[in-house]
Amino acid sequence: MQLANIAMPKRVLGIAALLFSLLAGIASISAASQTATQPPAQTPAAAKPVGTIKSISGNTITLTTDAGTDVTVQVQDATKLVRIAPGQTDLKSATPIQFQDLQAGDRILVRGKLADDGKSVLALSVIAMKKSDLTEKQAHEREEWQKHGIGGLVSIVDASAGTITISLPAIGEKKTVTIHLSKDTVLRRYAPDSVKFDDARPAPLDQIKTGDQLRARGTRNADGSELAADEIVSGSFRNIAGIISEVDASAGSITVQDLATNKPVSIKITTESQLRKLPAPMAQRIAMRLKGVPADAPAQGAAGPAATSAQAPKPGGPPAGGPGSGGPGGSGRPGGAGGGDLQQAILRMPAATLADLQKGDAVMIVATSGGPNGMPTAITLIGGVEPILEASPKSSASTILSPWSLGGAPGGEGATP
């Protein structure tokens, strides 16, 4: 009996311990659940907008970002402001500046926190590039690309040898250039649906494929057949030639019946798209070259020698003057024969607009490749090309264009914070 009296409390204690353990477990789960469901303490979100100063009022900057949106930046007394030279990446040599040193048009990178209103940024630091410095650097880089740059279609990529072979845009005889890479060569690649060099990002050699458009800057050998590259920019673009079947001004697009595929292609036209229209004499002269007729033969339907020489520099003739048109041509070989002069001549033509395009017009287009479901965007569109397409019914003539030909060589826009 005494043993029984002793054993019973032990069972009670065991049950009580078990219940306490279960209750403690339930309590901890409940506490964890409550903690998980409670909103975390709000902390200001970090923000790093980059773009161009649109305006300055008081201690507030209106910044137009590279994405095209406007952001309000509040500069505080404790905000650190420095200036760096374009292309500079090390802040060790940055120069401290005052808020009043900032001006509209300067490029800035803001590091800060999103304000309580969710619409403005409280700046902790501002890294600036002066507008005049950017303009000077961009002009210098464009000149370097024009003087020492070549562009064409990739035909061979030999990673083991560190070389890329490209075929140059030209009328008639095709030329090739072998590009040599080194460990110091800068490789960039355009975004899939971008027409801006500023959107080009570092990319390894294995991303460059046969058929890509490529432009390289560097040192050429004596006959222009090889180039030691300092910088390369590449991308996958589309060459389209055909007849416009529809113009949708409200949507900013056109539909072209592609001669190569005999299928309709819808193409977006933006403010970045560069539109030109060939004068009839120039189109006739190019068409004759494609047919194998000598370049100095009189152009059918031309408005006389004066009009021809003024409006249509011979694609294979002497340089027409102006930056990048003389000396080693834009096409990458001495004299700028073929595509080089053509690109420079097109560059000097007045710009056209979407309103100038009509159903039935013949066009040649260089466009972005577009995403899986994306509409390609026109980079270069040339109208007035009926004689050219008649001379090259398989539309191979469109490959004489380059995506960089009309906006100047790539280079300047890349110098951003």
Sine and cosine of phi, psi and omega as CSV:
sin_phi,cos_phi,sin_psi,cos_psi,sin_omega,cos_omega
0.00,0.00,-0.68,0.73,0.03,-1.00
-0.90,0.44,-0.62,0.78,0.03,-1.00
-0.90,0.43,-0.64,0.77,0.01,-1.00
-0.90,0.44,-0.67,0.74,0.02,-1.00
-0.88,0.47,-0.53,0.85,0.00,-1.00
-0.97,0.23,-0.62,0.78,-0.07,-1.00
-0.93,0.38,-0.59,0.81,-0.07,-1.00
-0.87,0.49,-0.74,0.67,0.04,-1.00
-0.85,0.53,-0.55,0.84,0.00,-1.00
-0.90,0.43,-0.65,0.76,0.02,-1.00
-0.91,0.41,-0.65,0.76,0.01,-1.00
-0.88,0.48,-0.69,0.72,0.01,-1.00
-0.90,0.43,-0.61,0.79,0.02,-1.00
-0.89,0.45,-0.71,0.71,0.02,-1.00
-0.90,0.44,-0.66,0.75,0.00,-1.00
-0.89,0.46,-0.66,0.76,0.01,-1.00
-0.90,0.44,-0.64,0.76,0.00,-1.00
-0.91,0.42,-0.69,0.72,0.01,-1.00
-0.89,0.46,-0.65,0.76,-0.01,-1.00
-0.89,0.45,-0.64,0.77,0.01,-1.00
-0.90,0.43,-0.68,0.73,0.02,-1.00
-0.90,0.43,-0.70,0.72,0.01,-1.00
-0.89,0.46,-0.63,0.78,0.03,-1.00
-0.90,0.43,-0.64,0.77,0.03,-1.00
-0.90,0.43,-0.71,0.71,0.02,-1.00
-0.88,0.47,-0.65,0.76,-0.01,-1.00
-0.89,0.45,-0.66,0.75,-0.02,-1.00
-0.93,0.36,-0.62,0.79,0.05,-1.00
-0.90,0.43,-0.67,0.74,0.00,-1.00
-0.89,0.46,-0.68,0.73,0.00,-1.00
-0.90,0.44,-0.67,0.74,0.01,-1.00
-0.90,0.43,-0.63,0.78,0.00,-1.00
-0.90,0.44,-0.68,0.74,0.02,-1.00
-0.90,0.44,-0.64,0.76,0.01,-1.00
-0.90,0.43,-0.65,0.76,-0.04,-1.00
-0.93,0.37,-0.55,0.84,-0.06,-1.00
-1.00,0.08,-0.26,0.97,0.03,-1.00
-0.96,0.27,0.74,-0.68,0.01,-1.00
-0.90,0.43,0.65,-0.76,0.02,-1.00
-0.93,0.37,0.38,-0.93,0.02,-1.00
-0.88,0.47,0.74,-0.67,-0.05,-1.00
-0.97,0.26,0.78,-0.63,0.08,-1.00
-0.84,-0.54,0.59,-0.81,-0.02,-1.00
-0.85,0.52,0.71,-0.71,0.00,-1.00
-0.97,0.24,0.65,-0.76,0.04,-1.00
-0.95,0.32,0.55,-0.83,-0.01,-1.00
-0.64,-0.77,0.64,-0.77,0.02,-1.00
-0.67,-0.74,0.88,0.47,0.01,-1.00
-0.94,0.35,0.57,-0.82,0.04,-1.00
-0.71,-0.71,0.63,-0.78,-0.01,-1.00
0.15,-0.99,-0.47,-0.88,-0.07,-1.00
-0.91,-0.42,0.69,-0.73,0.02,-1.00
-0.92,0.40,0.85,-0.53,0.03,-1.00
-1.00,0.04,-0.69,0.72,0.01,-1.00
-0.33,-0.94,0.31,-0.95,0.03,-1.00
-0.73,-0.68,0.76,-0.65,0.04,-1.00
-0.64,-0.77,0.89,-0.46,-0.05,-1.00
0.89,0.46,-0.81,-0.58,0.05,-1.00
-0.97,-0.24,0.39,0.92,-0.05,-1.00
-0.91,-0.42,0.74,-0.67,0.06,-1.00
-0.94,-0.35,0.75,-0.66,0.19,-0.98
-0.99,-0.11,0.90,-0.44,-0.10,-0.99
-0.95,-0.32,0.82,-0.57,0.14,-0.99
-1.00,-0.02,0.93,-0.37,-0.09,-1.00
-0.97,0.26,0.21,-0.98,0.02,-1.00
-0.91,0.41,-0.31,0.95,0.05,-1.00
-0.99,0.11,-0.09,1.00,0.06,-1.00
1.00,-0.09,0.03,1.00,0.01,-1.00
-0.99,-0.17,0.43,-0.90,0.03,-1.00
-0.99,-0.10,0.70,-0.72,0.01,-1.00
-0.80,-0.59,0.69,-0.72,0.06,-1.00
-1.00,-0.02,0.82,-0.57,-0.02,-1.00
-0.92,-0.39,0.85,-0.53,0.04,-1.00
-0.99,-0.10,0.90,-0.44,0.02,-1.00
-1.00,-0.06,0.82,-0.58,-0.05,-1.00
-0.98,-0.22,0.18,-0.98,0.02,-1.00
-0.87,0.49,-0.54,0.84,-0.05,-1.00
-1.00,0.06,-0.06,1.00,-0.02,-1.00
-0.91,0.42,0.75,-0.66,0.04,-1.00
-1.00,0.01,0.83,-0.56,-0.02,-1.00
-0.89,-0.47,0.80,-0.60,0.02,-1.00
-0.68,-0.74,0.34,-0.94,0.05,-1.00
-0.83,-0.56,0.66,-0.75,0.09,-1.00
-0.82,-0.57,0.37,-0.93,0.04,-1.00
-0.98,0.22,0.52,-0.85,0.05,-1.00
-0.83,0.56,0.72,-0.69,-0.02,-1.00
1.00,-0.01,-0.25,0.97,0.00,-1.00
-0.98,0.21,0.69,-0.72,-0.02,-1.00
-0.88,-0.48,-0.24,0.97,-0.04,-1.00
-0.99,-0.13,0.88,-0.48,-0.03,-1.00
-0.97,0.26,-0.08,1.00,0.02,-1.00
-0.89,0.46,-0.50,0.87,-0.01,-1.00
-0.98,-0.21,0.23,0.97,0.04,-1.00
-0.93,0.38,0.53,-0.85,-0.04,-1.00
-0.97,-0.25,0.82,-0.58,0.06,-1.00
-0.89,0.45,0.64,-0.77,0.03,-1.00
-0.73,-0.69,0.18,-0.98,0.07,-1.00
-0.99,-0.16,0.33,-0.94,-0.03,-1.00
-0.85,0.52,-0.60,0.80,-0.02,-1.00
-0.94,0.34,-0.17,0.99,0.05,-1.00
-0.98,0.21,-0.30,0.95,0.01,-1.00
-0.97,0.24,0.59,-0.81,-0.01,-1.00
-0.67,-0.74,0.37,-0.93,0.10,-1.00
-0.86,0.51,0.69,-0.73,-0.03,-1.00
0.99,-0.17,-0.30,0.95,0.07,-1.00
-0.93,0.37,0.54,-0.84,0.11,-0.99
-1.00,-0.02,0.70,-0.71,0.02,-1.00
-0.67,-0.75,0.50,-0.86,0.20,-0.98
-0.90,-0.43,0.85,-0.53,-0.04,-1.00
-0.96,-0.26,0.74,-0.67,0.14,-0.99
-0.91,-0.41,0.85,-0.53,-0.07,-1.00
-0.19,-0.98,-0.38,-0.93,-0.03,-1.00
-0.77,-0.64,0.58,-0.82,0.04,-1.00
-0.92,0.39,0.76,-0.65,-0.01,-1.00
-0.95,0.31,0.19,-0.98,-0.04,-1.00
-0.87,0.49,-0.48,0.88,-0.02,-1.00
-0.97,0.26,-0.16,0.99,0.02,-1.00
0.95,0.31,0.08,1.00,-0.08,-1.00
-0.88,-0.47,-0.28,0.96,-0.04,-1.00
-0.80,-0.60,0.25,-0.97,-0.04,-1.00
-0.88,-0.47,0.77,-0.64,0.12,-0.99
-1.00,0.06,0.93,-0.37,-0.14,-0.99
-0.98,0.21,0.79,-0.61,0.16,-0.99
-1.00,-0.05,-0.56,0.83,0.07,-1.00
-0.49,-0.87,0.46,-0.89,0.04,-1.00
-0.74,-0.68,0.84,-0.54,0.06,-1.00
-0.96,-0.29,0.86,-0.51,-0.15,-0.99
-0.88,-0.47,0.49,-0.87,0.19,-0.98
-0.82,-0.57,0.78,-0.63,-0.07,-1.00
-0.94,0.35,0.66,-0.75,-0.03,-1.00
-0.84,0.54,-0.71,0.71,-0.04,-1.00
-0.91,0.42,-0.59,0.81,0.04,-1.00
-0.91,0.41,-0.65,0.76,0.02,-1.00
-0.90,0.43,-0.69,0.72,-0.01,-1.00
-0.88,0.47,-0.68,0.74,0.01,-1.00
-0.91,0.42,-0.68,0.73,-0.01,-1.00
-0.92,0.39,-0.66,0.75,0.00,-1.00
-0.89,0.45,-0.66,0.75,0.03,-1.00
-0.89,0.45,-0.66,0.75,0.00,-1.00
-0.91,0.41,-0.68,0.74,-0.03,-1.00
-0.93,0.36,-0.62,0.79,0.07,-1.00
-0.88,0.48,-0.65,0.76,0.03,-1.00
-0.90,0.44,-0.65,0.76,0.02,-1.00
-0.90,0.43,-0.67,0.75,0.02,-1.00
-0.91,0.41,-0.61,0.79,-0.01,-1.00
-0.94,0.33,-0.62,0.78,-0.04,-1.00
-0.98,0.21,-0.64,0.77,-0.16,-0.99
-0.87,-0.49,0.27,0.96,-0.05,-1.00
-0.96,-0.29,0.45,-0.89,0.12,-0.99
-0.71,-0.71,0.40,-0.92,0.02,-1.00
-0.55,-0.84,0.52,-0.85,0.02,-1.00
0.00,-1.00,-0.23,-0.97,0.00,-1.00
-0.99,-0.11,0.70,-0.71,0.02,-1.00
-0.94,0.33,0.80,-0.60,0.05,-1.00
-0.93,-0.36,-0.52,0.85,0.00,-1.00
-0.61,-0.79,0.70,-0.71,0.16,-0.99
-0.86,-0.52,0.90,-0.43,0.00,-1.00
-0.90,-0.43,1.00,-0.02,-0.07,-1.00
-0.90,0.44,-0.60,0.80,-0.03,-1.00
-0.91,0.41,-0.58,0.81,0.02,-1.00
-1.00,0.01,-0.19,0.98,-0.03,-1.00
0.93,0.38,0.66,0.75,-0.02,-1.00
-0.73,-0.68,0.44,-0.90,0.11,-0.99
-0.74,-0.67,0.76,-0.65,0.07,-1.00
-0.97,-0.25,0.76,-0.65,0.03,-1.00
-0.84,-0.54,0.51,-0.86,0.15,-0.99
-0.99,-0.16,0.74,-0.68,-0.10,-0.99
-0.99,0.12,0.56,-0.83,0.07,-1.00
-0.94,0.35,0.86,-0.51,-0.03,-1.00
-0.37,-0.93,0.36,-0.93,0.07,-1.00
-0.99,-0.15,0.77,-0.63,0.00,-1.00
1.00,-0.03,-0.79,-0.61,-0.08,-1.00
-0.90,0.45,0.75,-0.67,0.00,-1.00
-1.00,0.04,0.67,-0.74,0.03,-1.00
-0.90,-0.44,0.50,-0.87,0.05,-1.00
-0.82,-0.57,0.44,-0.90,0.05,-1.00
-0.73,-0.69,0.70,-0.71,0.08,-1.00
-0.99,-0.10,0.84,-0.54,-0.03,-1.00
-0.98,-0.21,0.80,-0.60,0.00,-1.00
-0.98,-0.19,0.77,-0.64,0.04,-1.00
-0.98,-0.18,0.47,-0.88,0.11,-0.99
-0.78,-0.63,0.04,-1.00,0.01,-1.00
-0.92,0.40,-0.32,0.95,-0.02,-1.00
-0.99,-0.11,-0.06,1.00,0.00,-1.00
-0.92,0.40,0.77,-0.63,0.03,-1.00
-1.00,0.04,0.83,-0.56,0.00,-1.00
-0.93,-0.36,0.81,-0.59,0.06,-1.00
-0.77,-0.64,0.39,-0.92,0.01,-1.00
-0.64,-0.77,0.67,-0.74,0.01,-1.00
-0.92,0.38,0.55,-0.84,0.12,-0.99
-0.91,0.41,0.45,-0.89,-0.13,-0.99
-0.82,0.57,-0.58,0.82,-0.05,-1.00
-0.78,-0.62,0.66,0.75,-0.01,-1.00
-0.88,-0.48,0.56,-0.83,0.06,-1.00
-0.94,-0.34,0.12,0.99,-0.08,-1.00
-0.97,-0.24,0.72,-0.69,0.08,-1.00
-0.90,0.43,-0.50,0.87,-0.02,-1.00
-0.89,0.45,-0.36,0.93,0.02,-1.00
-1.00,0.06,-0.11,0.99,0.04,-1.00
-0.93,0.37,0.68,-0.73,-0.08,-1.00
-0.82,-0.57,0.42,-0.91,0.05,-1.00
-0.82,0.58,0.69,-0.72,-0.04,-1.00
-0.51,-0.86,0.61,-0.80,-0.02,-1.00
-0.95,0.31,0.23,-0.97,-0.03,-1.00
-0.87,0.49,-0.56,0.83,-0.10,-1.00
-0.93,0.36,-0.13,0.99,0.07,-1.00
-1.00,0.10,-0.25,0.97,0.02,-1.00
-0.99,0.14,0.82,-0.58,-0.09,-1.00
-0.86,-0.51,0.36,-0.93,0.10,-0.99
-0.85,0.53,0.73,-0.68,-0.03,-1.00
0.99,-0.11,-0.22,0.98,0.06,-1.00
-0.92,0.40,0.48,-0.88,0.21,-0.98
-0.99,0.14,0.67,-0.74,-0.05,-1.00
-0.61,-0.79,0.63,-0.78,0.11,-0.99
-0.76,-0.65,0.71,-0.71,-0.05,-1.00
-0.77,-0.64,0.51,-0.86,0.05,-1.00
-0.81,-0.59,0.73,-0.69,-0.01,-1.00
0.10,-1.00,-0.49,-0.87,-0.07,-1.00
-0.94,-0.34,0.82,-0.57,-0.02,-1.00
-1.00,-0.10,0.40,-0.92,0.12,-0.99
-0.98,0.18,-0.02,-1.00,-0.15,-0.99
-0.88,0.48,-0.67,0.75,-0.06,-1.00
-1.00,-0.08,0.07,1.00,0.07,-1.00
0.97,0.24,0.17,0.98,-0.05,-1.00
-1.00,0.08,-0.23,0.97,0.00,-1.00
-0.68,-0.74,0.45,-0.89,0.00,-1.00
-0.58,-0.81,0.77,-0.64,0.12,-0.99
-1.00,0.00,0.93,-0.37,-0.21,-0.98
-1.00,0.09,0.74,-0.67,0.19,-0.98
-1.00,0.00,-0.57,0.82,-0.04,-1.00
-0.51,-0.86,0.59,-0.81,0.02,-1.00
-0.71,-0.71,0.71,-0.71,0.14,-0.99
-0.80,-0.60,0.71,-0.70,-0.08,-1.00
-0.68,-0.74,0.20,-0.98,0.04,-1.00
-0.09,-1.00,0.32,-0.95,0.07,-1.00
-0.99,-0.12,0.92,-0.40,-0.02,-1.00
-0.82,-0.57,0.24,-0.97,0.01,-1.00
-0.91,-0.42,0.70,-0.71,0.14,-0.99
-0.97,-0.22,0.88,-0.47,-0.07,-1.00
-0.83,-0.56,0.73,-0.68,0.09,-1.00
-0.72,-0.70,0.72,-0.69,-0.01,-1.00
0.08,-1.00,-0.29,-0.96,-0.06,-1.00
-0.93,-0.36,0.72,-0.69,0.02,-1.00
-0.94,0.35,0.82,-0.57,0.04,-1.00
-0.97,-0.24,-0.29,0.96,0.00,-1.00
-0.37,-0.93,0.63,-0.78,0.12,-0.99
-0.84,-0.54,0.87,-0.50,0.00,-1.00
-0.91,-0.41,1.00,-0.03,-0.07,-1.00
-0.91,0.42,-0.60,0.80,-0.04,-1.00
-0.91,0.41,-0.57,0.82,0.01,-1.00
-1.00,-0.02,-0.13,0.99,-0.03,-1.00
0.90,0.43,0.72,0.69,-0.05,-1.00
-0.55,-0.83,0.30,-0.95,0.12,-0.99
-0.74,-0.68,0.36,-0.93,0.11,-0.99
-0.89,-0.46,0.78,-0.63,-0.05,-1.00
-0.87,-0.49,0.69,-0.72,0.13,-0.99
-0.99,0.11,0.98,-0.21,-0.09,-1.00
-0.93,0.37,0.83,-0.56,-0.02,-1.00
-0.93,0.37,-0.48,0.88,-0.05,-1.00
-0.95,0.31,-0.61,0.79,-0.07,-1.00
-0.94,-0.35,-0.22,0.98,-0.08,-1.00
0.85,0.52,0.53,0.85,0.03,-1.00
-0.82,-0.57,0.48,-0.88,0.04,-1.00
-0.96,0.28,0.62,-0.78,0.04,-1.00
-0.77,-0.63,0.83,-0.56,0.08,-1.00
-1.00,0.01,0.73,-0.68,-0.11,-0.99
-0.75,-0.66,0.74,-0.67,0.00,-1.00
-0.99,0.14,0.68,-0.74,0.08,-1.00
-0.92,-0.40,0.85,-0.53,-0.03,-1.00
-0.87,-0.50,0.03,-1.00,0.05,-1.00
-0.92,0.39,-0.33,0.94,0.04,-1.00
-0.99,0.12,-0.32,0.95,0.01,-1.00
-0.93,0.36,0.66,-0.75,-0.03,-1.00
-0.94,-0.33,0.91,-0.42,-0.09,-1.00
-0.94,-0.34,0.73,-0.69,0.06,-1.00
-0.66,-0.75,0.32,-0.95,0.08,-1.00
-0.76,-0.65,0.81,-0.59,-0.04,-1.00
-0.95,0.31,0.70,-0.72,0.18,-0.98
-0.90,0.43,0.51,-0.86,-0.06,-1.00
-0.82,0.57,-0.70,0.72,0.00,-1.00
-0.87,0.50,-0.62,0.78,-0.02,-1.00
-0.94,0.35,-0.66,0.75,0.03,-1.00
-0.89,0.45,-0.63,0.77,0.02,-1.00
-0.90,0.43,-0.66,0.75,-0.04,-1.00
-0.91,0.40,-0.67,0.74,0.03,-1.00
-0.90,0.44,-0.66,0.75,0.01,-1.00
-0.87,0.49,-0.64,0.76,0.02,-1.00
-0.91,0.42,-0.62,0.79,0.05,-1.00
-0.89,0.46,-0.63,0.77,0.02,-1.00
-0.92,0.39,-0.49,0.87,0.04,-1.00
-0.99,0.13,-0.12,0.99,-0.01,-1.00
1.00,0.00,0.17,0.98,0.03,-1.00
-0.98,0.19,0.66,-0.75,0.01,-1.00
-0.80,0.59,0.60,-0.80,-0.08,-1.00
-0.90,0.44,-0.44,0.90,-0.06,-1.00
-1.00,0.00,0.10,1.00,0.07,-1.00
-0.95,0.32,0.56,-0.83,-0.01,-1.00
-0.89,0.46,0.68,-0.73,-0.03,-1.00
-0.98,0.18,0.76,-0.65,0.01,-1.00
-0.91,0.42,0.81,-0.59,0.03,-1.00
0.99,0.15,0.11,0.99,0.00,-1.00
-0.95,0.32,0.41,-0.91,-0.05,-1.00
-1.00,0.01,0.54,0.84,0.05,-1.00
0.99,-0.15,0.28,-0.96,-0.06,-1.00
-0.86,0.51,-0.60,0.80,-0.06,-1.00
-0.91,0.40,-0.70,0.71,-0.01,-1.00
-0.91,0.42,-0.63,0.78,-0.02,-1.00
-0.90,0.43,-0.71,0.71,-0.04,-1.00
-0.95,0.33,-0.52,0.86,-0.05,-1.00
-0.98,0.20,-0.60,0.80,-0.12,-0.99
-0.98,-0.18,-0.36,0.93,-0.16,-0.99
-0.68,-0.73,0.99,0.13,0.10,-1.00
-0.84,0.55,0.66,-0.75,-0.03,-1.00
-0.87,0.49,0.76,-0.65,0.02,-1.00
-0.83,0.55,-0.44,0.90,0.00,-1.00
-0.93,-0.38,0.14,0.99,-0.13,-0.99
-1.00,-0.01,-0.24,-0.97,-0.04,-1.00
-0.94,0.33,0.36,-0.93,-0.01,-1.00
-0.85,0.52,0.57,-0.82,-0.03,-1.00
-1.00,-0.04,0.02,1.00,0.00,-1.00
1.00,-0.05,0.17,-0.99,0.00,-1.00
1.00,-0.02,0.32,-0.95,-0.03,-1.00
-0.84,0.54,0.77,-0.64,0.12,-0.99
0.99,0.14,-0.10,0.99,-0.07,-1.00
-0.99,-0.11,-0.27,0.96,-0.01,-1.00
-0.96,-0.29,0.09,-1.00,0.02,-1.00
0.89,0.46,-0.60,-0.80,0.07,-1.00
-0.88,0.47,0.89,-0.46,-0.16,-0.99
-0.95,0.32,0.23,-0.97,0.00,-1.00
-0.88,0.47,-0.33,0.95,0.00,-1.00
-0.99,0.12,-0.10,1.00,0.15,-0.99
0.99,-0.17,0.21,0.98,0.06,-1.00
-0.68,-0.73,0.40,-0.91,-0.07,-1.00
-0.81,0.58,0.70,-0.72,0.04,-1.00
1.00,0.04,-0.21,0.98,0.05,-1.00
0.89,0.45,0.55,0.84,-0.08,-1.00
-0.90,0.44,0.51,-0.86,0.10,-1.00
0.96,0.28,-0.89,-0.46,-0.14,-0.99
-0.89,0.46,-0.50,0.86,-0.07,-1.00
-0.86,0.51,-0.79,0.61,0.00,-1.00
-0.91,0.41,-0.59,0.81,0.02,-1.00
-0.86,0.51,-0.72,0.69,-0.02,-1.00
-0.89,0.45,-0.67,0.74,0.00,-1.00
-0.91,0.42,-0.63,0.78,0.02,-1.00
-0.90,0.43,-0.68,0.74,0.03,-1.00
-0.90,0.44,-0.63,0.78,-0.02,-1.00
-0.86,0.51,-0.55,0.83,-0.07,-1.00
-1.00,0.10,-0.07,1.00,-0.01,-1.00
-0.98,0.21,0.48,-0.88,0.07,-1.00
-0.89,0.46,0.54,-0.84,0.00,-1.00
-0.95,0.31,0.57,-0.82,0.12,-0.99
-0.97,-0.24,0.13,-0.99,0.01,-1.00
-0.77,-0.64,0.15,-0.99,0.03,-1.00
-0.87,0.49,-0.54,0.84,0.00,-1.00
-0.92,0.40,-0.36,0.93,0.01,-1.00
-0.98,0.18,-0.20,0.98,-0.03,-1.00
-1.00,-0.02,0.65,-0.76,-0.03,-1.00
-0.72,-0.69,0.39,-0.92,0.08,-1.00
-0.86,0.51,0.73,-0.68,-0.03,-1.00
0.99,-0.14,-0.21,0.98,0.04,-1.00
-0.94,0.35,0.60,-0.80,0.12,-0.99
-1.00,-0.03,0.71,-0.70,-0.05,-1.00
-0.67,-0.74,0.44,-0.90,0.20,-0.98
-0.86,-0.50,0.71,-0.71,-0.16,-0.99
-0.71,-0.70,0.67,-0.75,0.30,-0.95
-0.95,-0.32,0.82,-0.57,-0.09,-1.00
-0.74,-0.67,0.31,-0.95,0.12,-0.99
-0.91,0.41,0.36,-0.93,0.00,-1.00
-0.94,0.33,-0.45,0.89,-0.04,-1.00
0.98,0.22,0.44,-0.90,0.04,-1.00
-0.98,0.21,-0.08,-1.00,0.00,-1.00
-0.82,0.58,-0.63,0.78,0.01,-1.00
-0.88,-0.47,0.21,0.98,-0.10,-1.00
-1.00,-0.08,0.51,-0.86,0.06,-1.00
-0.99,0.14,0.74,-0.68,0.04,-1.00
-0.89,0.46,0.53,-0.85,0.01,-1.00
-0.95,-0.32,0.75,-0.67,-0.01,-1.00
-0.93,0.36,0.78,-0.63,0.13,-0.99
-0.99,-0.11,-0.79,0.62,0.03,-1.00
-0.80,-0.60,0.77,-0.63,0.08,-1.00
-0.75,-0.67,0.82,-0.57,-0.01,-1.00
-0.89,-0.46,0.83,-0.56,0.07,-1.00
-0.98,-0.20,0.04,-1.00,-0.01,-1.00
0.95,0.32,0.49,0.87,-0.12,-0.99
-0.96,-0.28,0.34,0.94,-0.02,-1.00
-0.79,0.61,-0.75,0.66,-0.01,-1.00
-0.88,0.48,-0.55,0.83,-0.03,-1.00
-0.93,0.37,-0.69,0.73,-0.01,-1.00
-0.94,0.33,-0.50,0.86,0.08,-1.00
-0.92,0.39,-0.58,0.82,0.01,-1.00
-0.98,0.22,-0.39,0.92,-0.01,-1.00
-0.75,-0.67,0.96,0.27,-0.12,-0.99
-0.88,0.48,-0.34,0.94,0.01,-1.00
-1.00,0.03,0.14,0.99,0.12,-0.99
0.93,0.38,0.26,0.97,0.04,-1.00
-0.91,0.41,-0.26,0.97,0.00,-1.00
-0.89,0.46,-0.42,0.91,-0.05,-1.00
-0.90,0.43,-0.32,0.95,-0.02,-1.00
-0.97,0.24,-0.08,1.00,0.09,-1.00
-0.97,0.26,-0.19,0.98,0.02,-1.00
-1.00,-0.03,0.42,-0.91,0.05,-1.00
-0.78,-0.62,0.57,-0.82,-0.02,-1.00
-0.91,0.42,-0.26,0.96,-0.01,-1.00
-0.97,-0.24,0.07,1.00,-0.20,-0.98
-0.95,0.32,-0.56,0.83,-0.15,-0.99
-1.00,-0.06,-0.43,0.90,-0.06,-1.00
-0.99,-0.12,0.28,0.96,-0.12,-0.99
0.99,0.17,0.23,-0.97,-0.04,-1.00
-0.94,0.34,0.47,-0.89,0.06,-1.00
-0.91,0.41,0.42,-0.91,0.08,-1.00
0.42,-0.91,-0.88,0.47,-0.19,-0.98
-0.89,0.46,-0.65,0.76,-0.12,-0.99
-0.92,0.39,-0.26,0.97,-0.06,-1.00
-0.97,0.23,-0.18,0.98,-0.07,-1.00
-1.00,0.03,0.95,0.31,-0.04,-1.00
-0.84,-0.54,0.38,-0.93,0.04,-1.00
-0.85,0.52,0.00,0.00,0.00,0.00
